[in-house]
Amino acid sequence: MEPRLFGSFVEHMGRTVYSGVFEPGHPLADADGLRTDVLELTRELGVTLVRYPGGNFVSNYRWEDGVGPVEDRPARLDLAWRSLEDNSFGLNEFMAWAAKAGVEPMMALNLGTRGVAEALELVEYANYPGGTRLSELRRSHGVDKPHDVRLWCLGNELDGPWQMGHKTAGEYGRLAAETARALKRFDPNLSLVACGSSNSGMATFGSWEAEVLEATYDMVDYISLHAYYDPSDGDADSFLASAADMDHMIKSIAATADHVGAKLRSRKKIKLSFDEWNVWYQSRFKGESSLEWAAHPRLIEDVYDVTDAVVVGSLLITLLRNADRVGVACQAQLANVIAPIMTEPGGPAWRQTIFHPFALTARYARGEVLRVEPDSPLIETAKYGEVPAIWATATHDPETGEITLFAVNRDRHGALPLEIALPGDMRVAEHLELADDDPSARNTAADPERVVPRQGTGAALDGRRATLTLPPVSWTIVRFAPLTARSAR
């Protein structure tokens, strides 16, 4: 299992950056204008990797605008979100934030309105030690040592007609291959992500990946996947089963990548970068054309409830269950925009309901992912057919011997029993549940602790068997520790 599975996403969109992670003048801002309350929550969330600066934003972005003296930086129009971008936060500010947050940067390149030359210039500015025009420019901006960014996205969602610089698979595949070839010449150890489909509903889903990978297979390391799940249509059973779609999407693209590898007679395995995923009340968003030009407006600031958190927990379970192929994953986004962290300008920051399953999974999913196949009742859904009511996985930490179980009960009408066979004599070290008598309960600035994980009840051990009850519409974590580890302490 890769630590990069617990990634997040900071895009210049809405208030993710401005009054999200960055707010000079806030009472809790540090000398760099970074909100220390958001930094603290980011560390608590357990984020390991952050993708930046987009997203749709990157396809019309000039990275040069965001470096150098702030007073000299130009204001630009962001065509993706019809926003006014003053560029007071850019590459070096993001890298300073990433260092303080303790996260690895994942940088996206503009292959929408720009190309190979601009990509190479950014990589040289960011990664070359010194002695060249661009590396010395970085040093003149107060950054003596290179940022040494190792993971790069070759554009964003360029299959989408909403994207600045939208391309066909053939057009994008050639540009991505040319860019990848040049970047690997600069540093063969860079890890590169080719754009996959924007979502599985695209007419070119699957065929896009096949054509792009045929052009880029030997030069890229990952193909990207994006998926958002919308609870707005009122079909609660299908929404709770969203992980069935994510699982099918992962397996479909892995099979497509393997087919291309076989066709090219390559022994290389392409991994998957699920670098945008989340719950998003997308049907409430009226589209980019409905937006008025504004500077970092309040944009898709969804407020999440218990059901949303349970779905997020099930998506995390799905990523873990596919950790043999998914090497990178980023929940979109970190602050304010469909986010686990909410803030108010000049005011507080707080945890949304979806914060909790992510934080606990990131904290305790360690070591190896175990194959878990619960024998579960089935639920009939309109979108995905029959799905198991219980969706689960487990991890084993070889250093501590702990086994951690993650489980979701999708049933809206009743609790379900779960019996677990353990490999040895163990004890319950921790048992937490995210559930509520009101599955629409939410956290707000006025009541930020309305929904939190609570101590689970009813877990019992009988020899090497554990039993527990999963409440309806719930996400559960149970940590089992070896008895020998307890006696050693």
C-alpha positions in Angstrom: 0.0 0.0 0.0 1.4 3.4 -1.0 1.3 6.4 1.4 0.3 8.4 -1.7 -3.2 6.9 -1.4 -4.1 9.6 1.1 -3.6 12.6 -1.1 -5.6 15.8 -1.3 -6.0 18.6 -3.8 -5.5 22.4 -3.7 -6.7 24.1 -6.8 -7.0 27.9 -7.5 -10.8 27.5 -7.3 -13.3 29.3 -5.1 -11.9 29.7 -1.6 -9.5 26.7 -1.5 -6.4 28.9 -1.6 -7.6 32.4 -0.7 -9.1 32.4 2.8 -8.7 28.6 2.8 -5.0 27.6 3.2 -3.8 31.2 2.6 -5.1 34.3 4.4 -2.6 37.1 5.3 -4.0 39.2 8.1 -6.0 36.3 9.6 -5.5 36.2 13.4 -3.9 32.7 13.0 -1.9 33.4 9.9 1.9 32.9 10.1 4.5 35.2 8.7 3.9 33.7 5.2 0.2 34.3 5.4 -0.6 30.6 5.8 -3.5 29.8 8.1 -2.0 27.7 11.0 -5.4 26.4 12.0 -5.8 24.9 8.5 -2.2 23.6 8.6 -3.0 21.9 11.9 -6.2 20.3 10.5 -4.3 19.2 7.4 -1.8 17.3 9.5 -4.6 15.8 11.6 -6.4 14.7 8.4 -3.3 12.7 7.6 -2.8 14.0 4.1 0.4 12.7 2.5 0.3 14.3 -0.9 -1.3 17.4 -2.4 -2.0 18.0 -6.1 -1.6 21.6 -7.2 -2.6 24.1 -8.9 -5.4 22.3 -10.7 -7.7 20.9 -11.9 -9.4 22.9 -14.7 -7.5 26.0 -13.5 -4.1 24.7 -14.7 -5.2 24.5 -18.4 -5.0 28.3 -18.7 -2.4 29.0 -16.1 1.0 30.7 -16.5 3.2 29.5 -13.7 5.5 32.5 -14.2 2.7 34.8 -13.0 2.9 33.3 -9.5 6.6 33.7 -8.7 8.8 36.7 -7.8 7.9 39.8 -5.9 4.2 39.8 -5.2 3.8 43.4 -6.1 5.1 42.7 -9.6 2.7 39.7 -10.3 0.0 40.3 -12.9 -3.7 39.8 -12.2 -5.2 37.4 -14.7 -8.6 36.0 -15.7 -9.1 32.4 -14.8 -11.3 31.1 -17.6 -12.0 27.8 -15.9 -13.9 29.2 -13.0 -14.5 32.8 -14.3 -12.5 34.1 -11.5 -10.0 37.0 -11.0 -6.6 35.6 -10.0 -4.2 38.1 -8.4 -1.4 35.4 -8.2 -0.4 36.4 -4.7 -0.1 32.7 -4.0 2.0 30.7 -6.4 4.5 27.9 -6.7 6.9 29.0 -4.0 4.1 29.8 -1.5 2.6 26.4 -2.2 5.9 24.7 -1.6 6.4 26.6 1.7 2.9 25.5 2.7 3.5 21.8 1.7 6.7 21.8 3.8 4.9 23.1 6.8 2.0 20.6 6.3 4.4 17.7 5.8 3.0 16.7 2.4 4.5 15.7 -0.9 3.7 18.0 -3.8 2.1 16.7 -6.9 2.4 19.4 -9.6 0.1 19.6 -12.7 1.5 21.0 -15.9 -0.5 23.2 -18.4 -0.9 21.1 -21.6 -4.1 22.9 -22.5 -3.0 26.3 -23.7 0.8 25.6 -23.4 3.2 22.8 -24.3 6.6 21.1 -24.0 8.7 24.2 -23.8 6.7 25.7 -20.9 6.6 22.4 -19.1 10.4 22.1 -19.3 10.8 25.7 -18.1 8.7 25.0 -15.0 10.5 21.8 -14.1 13.9 23.5 -14.5 12.8 26.4 -12.3 11.4 24.0 -9.7 14.0 21.3 -9.7 17.4 22.3 -11.1 19.9 23.3 -8.4 21.5 26.4 -10.0 23.6 27.9 -12.7 20.9 28.3 -15.3 18.7 31.2 -16.1 15.6 29.7 -14.6 17.2 28.0 -11.6 19.0 31.3 -10.8 15.7 33.1 -11.2 14.3 30.8 -8.5 17.2 31.5 -6.3 16.7 35.3 -6.8 13.2 34.7 -5.6 14.5 33.6 -2.2 14.5 29.8 -2.8 18.1 28.6 -2.8 17.5 24.9 -2.9 15.5 23.2 -5.6 12.0 22.0 -4.7 12.7 18.6 -6.2 9.1 17.8 -7.1 9.0 14.1 -8.1 5.4 13.6 -9.3 4.0 15.5 -12.3 0.6 15.5 -14.0 0.7 15.9 -17.8 -2.2 18.2 -18.0 -5.8 17.8 -16.6 -9.0 16.3 -18.1 -8.1 17.2 -21.7 -10.8 14.9 -23.0 -13.4 17.3 -21.6 -14.9 19.9 -24.0 -15.1 22.3 -21.0 -11.3 22.3 -20.7 -9.1 25.1 -22.1 -7.2 23.4 -24.9 -9.5 20.3 -25.2 -8.0 17.7 -27.4 -8.8 14.4 -29.0 -7.0 11.3 -27.6 -4.6 11.3 -30.6 -3.8 15.0 -30.1 -3.3 14.6 -26.4 -1.4 11.3 -26.6 1.2 12.9 -28.9 1.6 16.0 -26.8 1.8 14.0 -23.6 4.4 11.6 -25.2 6.5 14.6 -26.4 6.4 16.2 -23.0 7.1 13.0 -21.1 10.1 12.2 -23.3 11.6 15.7 -22.7 10.9 15.5 -18.9 12.5 12.0 -18.7 15.5 13.4 -20.6 15.7 16.1 -17.9 15.4 13.5 -15.1 14.6 9.9 -15.8 13.4 9.4 -12.2 10.5 11.8 -12.4 7.1 10.1 -12.0 4.6 11.1 -14.7 0.8 10.9 -14.8 -1.0 10.8 -18.2 -4.6 12.1 -18.3 -7.3 9.5 -18.3 -11.0 10.2 -18.8 -12.6 13.0 -16.8 -15.3 10.5 -15.7 -16.7 7.1 -16.6 -19.7 8.7 -18.3 -17.6 10.2 -21.1 -18.4 8.8 -24.6 -14.7 8.0 -25.1 -14.2 6.3 -21.7 -11.8 3.4 -22.1 -11.0 4.1 -25.8 -9.3 7.4 -24.6 -7.1 5.5 -22.2 -6.2 2.9 -24.8 -5.2 5.5 -27.4 -3.3 7.7 -24.9 -1.4 4.8 -23.4 -0.4 3.4 -26.8 1.3 6.7 -27.4 2.8 7.1 -23.9 3.2 3.7 -22.3 7.0 3.5 -22.1 7.3 7.1 -20.7 4.6 7.5 -18.1 4.1 5.8 -14.8 0.4 6.4 -14.1 -2.9 7.0 -15.9 -5.4 9.2 -14.1 -9.0 8.6 -13.0 -11.6 11.1 -11.8 -15.0 10.4 -10.2 -17.5 12.4 -8.2 -20.7 11.0 -6.7 -23.8 13.1 -6.4 -26.5 12.5 -3.8 -28.8 15.1 -5.2 -31.2 12.8 -7.2 -32.8 11.3 -4.1 -31.7 7.7 -4.9 -30.2 7.0 -1.5 -29.5 3.3 -2.1 -27.5 3.9 -5.3 -25.6 6.8 -3.7 -24.6 4.6 -0.7 -23.4 2.0 -3.3 -21.2 4.6 -5.2 -18.1 2.5 -4.3 -19.4 -0.2 -6.7 -18.9 2.3 -9.6 -15.5 3.3 -8.4 -14.4 -0.3 -8.1 -15.7 -1.1 -11.6 -13.9 2.0 -13.0 -10.6 1.0 -11.4 -10.8 -2.6 -12.7 -11.8 -1.4 -16.2 -8.9 1.0 -16.6 -6.4 -1.4 -15.1 -7.6 -4.0 -17.7 -7.3 -1.4 -20.5 -3.8 -0.5 -19.4 -2.8 -4.2 -19.2 -4.3 -4.8 -22.7 -2.1 -2.0 -24.1 0.9 -3.4 -22.3 0.3 -6.8 -23.8 -0.3 -5.3 -27.2 3.1 -3.5 -26.9 4.7 -6.6 -25.5 5.8 -4.7 -22.5 6.5 -6.2 -19.0 5.8 -2.8 -17.4 2.7 -2.3 -15.3 1.0 1.1 -15.5 -0.4 2.1 -12.1 -3.5 4.3 -11.6 -3.7 7.8 -10.1 -7.2 8.4 -8.8 -6.3 12.1 -8.4 -9.8 13.5 -8.1 -12.5 11.8 -6.1 -15.2 12.8 -3.7 -18.9 13.4 -3.0 -20.1 16.4 -4.9 -23.7 17.8 -5.1 -22.9 18.4 -8.7 -26.5 18.8 -10.0 -26.7 22.0 -7.8 -23.9 23.6 -9.7 -25.3 25.4 -12.8 -22.0 25.3 -14.7 -19.2 27.7 -15.3 -21.2 29.9 -17.7 -23.5 30.8 -14.8 -20.7 32.3 -12.8 -20.1 36.1 -12.5 -16.5 37.3 -12.7 -15.3 37.5 -9.1 -12.1 37.2 -7.0 -12.1 33.8 -5.1 -15.9 33.5 -4.7 -17.8 31.0 -2.6 -18.0 28.2 -5.0 -19.5 24.7 -4.5 -19.0 24.8 -0.8 -21.1 21.7 -0.1 -22.0 20.9 3.5 -21.7 17.2 4.1 -23.9 15.0 6.3 -23.5 11.6 7.9 -24.6 9.7 4.7 -22.0 11.6 2.7 -19.3 10.6 5.2 -20.3 7.0 5.0 -20.0 7.1 1.2 -16.5 8.7 1.6 -15.6 5.9 3.9 -16.7 3.3 1.4 -14.7 5.0 -1.4 -11.6 4.9 0.9 -12.3 1.2 1.4 -12.4 0.8 -2.4 -9.1 2.5 -2.9 -7.5 0.2 -0.3 -9.0 -2.9 -1.8 -7.4 -1.9 -5.1 -4.1 -0.7 -3.6 -2.2 -3.2 -5.8 -3.0 -1.0 -8.8 -3.9 2.5 -7.4 -0.7 4.1 -6.4 -1.9 7.7 -6.0 -5.3 9.1 -4.9 -6.4 12.7 -4.1 -9.6 13.7 -2.5 -10.8 16.9 -4.1 -10.5 19.4 -2.5 -8.8 20.2 0.8 -10.5 23.4 2.0 -14.0 25.0 1.4 -14.6 23.6 -2.1 -16.2 20.2 -1.7 -13.8 19.8 1.2 -13.3 18.1 4.6 -12.1 21.4 6.0 -14.2 24.5 6.1 -13.1 28.1 7.0 -14.6 31.5 7.4 -12.5 34.6 6.4 -11.1 36.0 9.6 -12.9 33.3 11.5 -12.7 29.7 12.5 -11.9 26.5 10.7 -13.7 23.2 11.4 -14.0 19.6 10.3 -16.8 18.5 8.0 -18.3 15.0 8.5 -16.2 13.6 5.7 -13.0 14.6 7.6 -13.3 11.8 10.0 -13.3 8.6 7.9 -10.4 10.0 5.9 -8.4 11.0 9.0 -8.9 7.6 10.7 -8.1 5.6 7.6 -5.0 7.6 6.9 -3.9 7.2 10.5 -4.4 3.4 10.8 -4.3 1.9 7.4 -0.7 0.6 7.6 1.3 -2.2 6.0 -0.5 -4.7 3.9 -4.0 -4.7 2.6 -5.7 -8.0 3.4 -8.2 -9.7 1.1 -11.6 -9.4 2.8 -14.8 -10.8 1.2 -17.7 -10.5 3.6 -20.7 -12.8 3.2 -23.3 -10.1 3.2 -27.0 -9.6 2.3 -27.5 -7.8 -1.0 -29.2 -4.5 -1.7 -30.9 -3.8 -5.0 -30.0 -0.4 -6.5 -31.3 1.3 -9.6 -27.8 2.3 -10.8 -25.6 -0.6 -9.9 -27.8 -3.6 -9.5 -27.3 -5.8 -6.5 -24.5 -4.7 -4.2 -23.4 -6.2 -0.8 -24.8 -4.3 2.2 -21.5 -4.6 3.9 -18.4 -3.2 2.2 -15.1 -3.8 4.1 -11.4 -4.2 4.0 -8.6 -4.7 6.5 -4.9 -3.9 6.8 -2.1 -5.6 8.7 0.8 -3.6 10.2 3.8 -6.0 10.3 5.6 -3.8 12.7 3.0 -3.8 15.4 1.0 -6.9 14.4 -2.2 -4.8 14.5 -5.1 -5.6 12.2 -7.4 -2.8 11.4 -10.9 -3.4 10.0 -12.8 -0.8 8.0 -16.4 -1.5 7.3 -19.5 0.2 5.9 -23.1 -0.8 6.4 -25.0 0.5 3.4 -28.4 -0.7 4.6 -30.6 2.3 5.5 -33.1 0.2 7.5 -31.3 -2.0 9.9 -28.1 -2.9 11.8 -26.1 -5.9 10.5 -24.0 -8.4 12.4 -20.3 -8.9 11.3 -18.2 -11.8 12.4 -14.4 -11.7 11.9 -11.9 -14.6 11.9 -8.6 -13.4 13.4 -5.2 -15.0 12.8 -4.3 -15.2 16.5 -5.2 -14.1 20.0 -6.0 -10.4 19.9 -7.8 -7.7 21.8 -9.9 -4.8 20.6 -7.6 -1.8 20.9 -10.2 0.7 19.5 -13.7 0.5 18.1 -15.2 3.7 16.6 -18.4 4.3 14.6 -19.6 7.2 12.4 -23.4 6.9 12.5 -26.3 9.0 13.7 -30.0 8.6 14.3 -30.3 11.4 11.8 -28.2 10.5 8.8 -28.7 14.1 7.5 -26.9 15.6 10.5 -24.1 18.0 9.6 -21.3 20.0 11.2 -21.4 23.8 10.9 -19.4 26.7 12.2 -22.0 27.1 14.9 -22.0 23.4 15.8 -18.7 21.9 14.5 -18.8 18.8 16.7 -22.3 17.7 15.9 -21.0 14.6 14.0 -17.9 12.9 15.3 -16.8 9.3 15.5 -18.1 7.7 18.7 -17.1 4.7 20.8 -18.6 1.6 19.2 -20.6 -0.8 21.3 -21.2 -4.6 21.1 -17.8 -5.8 19.9 -17.0 -9.2 21.5 -14.1 -11.6 21.3 -14.5 -15.4 21.6 -11.1 -17.0 21.0 -10.0 -16.0 17.6 -13.4 -14.7 16.5 -14.7 -11.2 16.9 -18.3 -10.2 16.5 -19.8 -6.7 16.2 -22.9 -5.0 15.0 -22.8 -2.3 12.3 -25.5 0.4 12.7 -27.5 1.3 9.6 -25.8 3.9 7.3 -22.5 3.7 9.2 -18.7 3.6 8.8 -16.8 1.6 11.4 -13.1 1.1 12.3 -11.9 -1.6 14.7 -8.3 -2.0 15.6 -7.2 -5.5 16.8 -3.9 -5.7 18.7 -2.0 -8.9 19.5 -2.2 -9.9 23.2 1.6 -10.4 23.2 2.1 -6.8 22.3 0.0 -5.7 25.2 1.9 -7.9 27.7 5.3 -6.6 26.4 4.3 -3.1 27.4 
